[in-house]
Every structure is written in structure tokens, then in C-alpha cells.
Amino acid sequence: MAVTCVLAGCSAHSGAGRPASSGPGTTGPGTTGPGARSTWMLTRGALGQVLTDPAVAARLEAARVYEILTPGQQPLAAAGAEPVVTFSAVSALRQAVDGGQLPAGTRAVLYDPEVWPYTPVTEQRNPVRAAQQAAAVTRAHHLTLIVAPALDLATAQPRSRGPLWRQYLRLNLAGAIARVAGVIEVQAQSLEREPQTYRAFVRAAAAQARAANPHVTVLAGLSTNPPGPVVSGQQLASAIQASRAAVSGYWLNIPGPGPRCPACNEPRPDLARQMLGEFAS
């Protein structure tokens, strides 16, 4: 039943939820090709780290920047960044949005379901239904919904086997969720050490998303220090070059080791500044 719901998005609202008429992610798919304005999502902490480089700050001024905030944080209000508050559970999203707890000027919220303690098991098993519930809340408040379904959600479905990215594509998670999202972020960062695999996955997921919703904006995930072997600047650059024609931009993360990423390596803001200096525009 869970797999069927993921594939079909079983809800009376599955065909609704077009992006709001204004706000992030409503200007069409776009790509980061030559002449296009790129989009970059960074957490508040990451944004503060990269803005220490004046050249990067200037590049970001020319790009679209989403500043990801945790509930209760106030934005830096730098580089023209648009504040986006992130939630890993629909109940927390609903409480904050309905309760008027978002910072002034917030026009989008991020729903980030993953197989971790912060997302309820029911939402892990049926992330499409959860995204539909989040969309109903954001739509009522004229906010754009950004959804970042993690690859590991495939493991919460019955009979999951094979590489996670292939399971994710078989489930059509990007397509089913794109029907109710203004922006979808494909969490591909675990594949960034293999540019061709990264490219294949991002292109296929982006195609699924746009087939379901031609107006959706698609972003891909990058990390300077994911779990596993240390990532080089060349690997990150190769991942971007391999995929940039398929997406509008990237969530560039500089995670710190902690409860939400216990196996992450030490943060590498220098790599983030290097990538933004080369590719942000």
C-alpha cells in the first residue's frame, strides 16, 4: 500500500498544489546553463561562512539565494537571500505556519523528510501523502513549498533493494512530490564522488519532476563534507558540470558533525566558497 501511494500519490489533492503565483520557485524550470541566473540554497550558518569572501558575496548578489533557517532563527538579511524555514515533520510545519511563527518576509518553507528520528515513521513510509498535507498548509497561507525528499526514504518502502538512487527513481518520488511543490530538491550529495552516477540520477529525477509539474523548480544537493571519504573540490566541480544543464541550482551544504549528521566529516567552508566563486551567477 505504501509503494502504491508513493507512485500514485493517493489523495484527493494529488492534482492540486500548483506553486503560488509569487515567491520562490514559480518562474519555470530553468537550468544553470550559460546566461541563466542560478539558485543556491544554504543554511544560515553556511551563508555566513561563505560571505566572508567578498568575491563570493558579489557572485551571490547576482544569483537567487534561499537562506535556510531552523525554527526560531532570524535571517542574516545578506546577499539578497530569501528566508526559508525548514521542518522535518508536517506537524511542526503546520504549527509554525498556522501560528504565524515565521520570520517577517518569509515566502517559502522547506519540508525535509528523511529516515531519521526527526520525521515521523508514518511520513517516512508515505512521503507523498505528507507532502500533500504540507502543501495544503502552505497553499492556505500563500507560501511556496520546497520539498527535499531524502534518498533513504526508499528504504522505508517494502521490498526495497538495489542502489538507493535506483529505488528512488523506481518509486517516482520526485514526480509524485513535484505535483504539490513549487521547488523540489533532489538529495543527490551521497553520489557526488561519482559525477556520472550523480548526473544520471539528477537528470532522471529532474525529468520525473518536470513531467509531473512543468512549473516546478528543481535543485540538487551537494555537500562539502558528507559521510565517507573526503570530497575534493574537483569532485564537486565535476558533479556540478555534469548536472547543471538539468537543474536550476543547488543546495550547497556545509554540515557539522552532530545529531543530524553523526558521520559527517569536518566542515569545509573553503570548498563551498570555491564552488560558489566558480559557478554562482
C-alpha positions in Angstrom: 0.0 0.0 0.0 2.8 2.4 0.9 4.5 1.8 -2.5 1.2 2.3 -4.3 0.7 5.6 -2.5 4.2 6.8 -3.3 3.7 6.0 -7.0 0.2 7.3 -7.3 0.2 10.0 -4.6 -3.1 8.7 -3.2 -5.0 11.7 -2.2 -7.9 13.8 -3.4 -5.4 16.7 -3.6 -2.8 14.9 -5.7 -3.6 17.0 -8.8 -3.7 20.3 -6.9 -1.0 22.4 -5.3 0.5 24.4 -8.1 3.1 26.8 -6.9 1.8 30.1 -5.5 1.6 33.0 -8.0 4.6 34.7 -6.4 7.6 33.6 -4.4 10.5 31.2 -4.8 10.2 28.5 -7.5 7.4 30.0 -9.6 9.3 31.2 -12.7 9.5 27.8 -14.5 12.1 25.1 -14.5 15.2 26.8 -15.9 18.8 25.5 -15.7 22.1 26.8 -14.6 23.4 26.9 -18.2 25.2 29.9 -19.7 23.4 33.2 -19.1 20.9 31.7 -16.6 20.5 33.0 -13.1 21.5 30.2 -10.8 19.8 29.3 -7.5 21.6 28.4 -4.3 20.2 27.1 -1.0 22.4 27.5 2.0 21.7 27.2 5.7 22.1 30.4 7.7 25.4 29.1 9.1 26.8 28.2 5.7 25.7 31.5 4.2 27.6 33.3 7.0 30.7 31.2 6.3 30.8 31.8 2.5 30.1 35.6 2.7 33.4 36.1 4.4 34.8 36.1 0.8 33.9 39.4 -0.9 34.1 37.8 -4.4 31.6 35.1 -3.3 29.3 37.7 -1.8 29.3 39.6 -5.1 28.5 36.4 -7.1 25.7 35.5 -4.7 24.2 39.0 -5.2 23.7 38.1 -8.8 22.1 34.8 -8.0 18.9 33.7 -6.3 19.7 32.6 -2.7 17.5 30.8 -0.3 18.7 31.1 3.3 17.5 28.0 5.3 16.6 28.8 8.8 15.7 26.5 11.7 12.5 27.4 13.6 13.2 30.5 15.7 16.3 31.7 13.8 16.3 35.1 12.3 17.8 35.6 8.8 21.2 37.3 8.1 19.5 39.5 5.6 22.6 39.4 3.4 23.2 38.8 -0.3 19.6 39.4 -1.1 18.8 36.0 0.4 15.2 34.9 0.8 14.4 33.3 4.2 13.2 29.7 4.1 12.2 27.9 7.4 12.9 24.2 7.4 10.9 21.4 9.0 11.3 17.6 9.1 7.7 16.9 10.3 4.4 18.2 8.9 3.0 18.8 12.4 5.8 21.2 13.2 5.4 22.9 9.9 1.7 23.3 10.4 2.1 24.7 13.9 4.7 27.3 12.8 2.8 28.4 9.7 -0.7 28.5 11.2 0.7 30.1 14.3 2.4 33.0 12.5 5.8 32.0 13.8 7.8 32.6 10.6 10.2 35.5 10.3 8.9 38.6 8.5 9.4 38.4 4.8 9.3 34.6 4.7 7.7 33.4 1.4 8.7 29.7 1.4 9.1 26.8 3.8 11.1 23.6 3.4 9.8 20.2 4.2 12.7 17.8 4.6 11.6 14.2 5.2 14.2 11.6 5.8 14.6 8.3 7.6 15.7 9.7 10.9 14.2 10.5 14.3 13.0 13.9 13.2 10.5 12.7 10.6 7.6 10.5 11.9 7.6 7.0 10.7 4.2 7.4 9.0 5.7 10.3 6.9 8.8 8.2 6.1 6.5 5.4 4.8 4.3 7.8 2.8 6.2 10.9 2.0 3.9 11.8 -0.9 0.9 12.0 1.4 2.9 14.0 3.9 4.0 16.5 1.2 0.4 16.9 0.2 -0.5 17.7 3.8 2.3 20.3 3.9 1.2 21.7 0.6 -2.4 22.2 1.9 -1.0 24.3 4.8 1.4 26.4 2.7 -1.2 27.0 0.0 -3.6 28.4 2.6 -1.0 30.9 3.6 0.2 31.7 0.0 3.6 30.3 0.7 5.8 28.3 -1.7 6.5 24.8 -0.6 10.1 23.4 -1.1 10.4 19.6 -0.6 13.7 17.8 -0.2 12.9 14.1 0.0 15.9 12.1 1.0 17.2 9.1 -0.9 16.9 6.9 2.2 13.1 7.2 2.1 13.2 4.3 -0.4 14.3 2.1 2.5 11.0 2.7 4.3 9.1 1.1 1.4 8.5 -2.7 1.2 10.8 -4.8 -0.9 13.4 -2.1 -1.3 16.6 -3.4 -2.9 19.4 -2.2 -5.1 21.2 1.2 -5.1 19.1 3.8 -3.2 19.1 6.2 -6.2 17.6 3.5 -8.5 15.0 2.6 -5.8 14.1 6.3 -5.5 13.6 6.6 -9.3 11.5 3.4 -9.5 9.2 4.8 -6.8 8.9 8.1 -8.8 9.3 10.1 -5.6 10.4 13.2 -7.4 7.5 13.1 -9.8 4.8 12.4 -7.2 6.0 15.1 -4.8 6.6 17.7 -7.6 2.8 17.7 -8.2 2.3 19.6 -5.0 5.7 21.5 -4.7 6.9 24.8 -6.1 10.5 23.6 -5.6 11.9 20.1 -5.2 15.5 19.4 -4.1 17.0 16.1 -5.1 19.3 15.0 -2.3 22.0 13.6 -4.5 25.0 14.5 -2.4 25.9 11.0 -1.5 26.7 10.4 -5.2 28.8 13.4 -5.8 32.1 11.5 -5.7 30.9 9.7 -8.9 30.0 12.5 -11.4 28.4 10.2 -14.0 26.2 8.5 -11.4 25.3 11.9 -9.9 24.4 13.2 -13.4 22.3 10.1 -14.3 20.3 10.3 -11.1 19.8 14.1 -11.1 18.8 14.1 -14.7 16.3 11.3 -14.3 14.8 12.7 -11.1 14.5 16.1 -12.7 12.8 14.7 -15.7 10.3 12.8 -13.5 9.6 16.0 -11.5 9.0 18.2 -14.6 6.9 15.5 -16.3 4.6 15.7 -13.3 4.7 19.5 -12.9 6.3 21.6 -15.7 6.4 24.6 -13.5 8.4 23.1 -10.7 11.9 24.3 -10.0 14.5 21.5 -9.5 17.6 21.8 -7.3 20.2 19.2 -6.5 22.1 18.5 -3.3 25.8 19.0 -2.7 27.9 18.7 0.5 31.4 19.7 1.2 31.9 17.0 3.9 29.4 14.1 3.6 30.0 10.8 5.5 32.6 8.6 3.9 35.8 9.5 2.1 36.9 13.2 2.0 35.4 15.0 -1.0 37.7 17.1 -3.2 36.9 20.4 -5.0 37.4 18.6 -8.3 34.8 16.1 -7.4 32.3 18.8 -6.5 33.1 20.8 -9.6 32.7 17.7 -11.8 29.3 16.9 -10.2 28.1 20.4 -10.9 29.4 20.4 -14.5 27.8 17.0 -15.1 24.4 18.1 -13.9 23.9 21.8 -14.3 22.0 21.6 -17.5 19.3 19.6 -15.7 18.7 21.8 -12.7 18.2 25.4 -11.7 20.7 25.3 -8.9 21.9 23.5 -5.8 21.5 23.1 -2.0 25.2 23.5 -1.0 25.5 22.2 2.5 28.4 22.5 4.9 27.2 20.2 7.7 28.8 20.0 11.0 29.1 16.6 12.8 26.2 16.3 15.2 22.8 14.6 15.8 21.5 15.3 12.3 24.7 14.1 10.6 26.7 12.0 13.1 29.0 10.5 10.5 29.8 13.8 8.7 33.4 14.8 8.2 34.7 18.2 9.5 33.1 21.2 7.7 34.8 22.6 4.6 33.6 26.1 4.0 36.6 26.7 1.8 35.2 24.2 -0.7 31.9 25.9 -0.7 33.5 29.3 -1.3 35.5 27.7 -4.2 32.3 26.3 -5.8 30.3 29.5 -5.4 33.2 31.5 -6.8 33.3 29.4 -9.9 29.6 28.6 -10.5 27.3 31.1 -8.8 25.9 33.8 -11.0 
